[in-house]
């Protein structure tokens, strides 16, 4: 499945697909936010968590770019 097909899935199916098929890569922690990065098929999914309420507050998907830059040094993206 490609990124476009994934984005066309209903939200609940996107989450189910991520939990069933995604590979956790790393965390990135900021002052008020925590991010978890997953590899899924040929793209990445970043899950945003709010540690103050211990809940997921969002996600975004991408192949490369600025969003992936904050994980530089934590993972070798060439393996995914």
Secondary structure, 3 states (H helix, E strand, C coil): CCHHHHHHCCHHHHHHHHHHHCEEEEEEECCCCEEEEEEECCEEEEEEEECCCCEEEEEEEECCCHHHHCCECCECHHHC
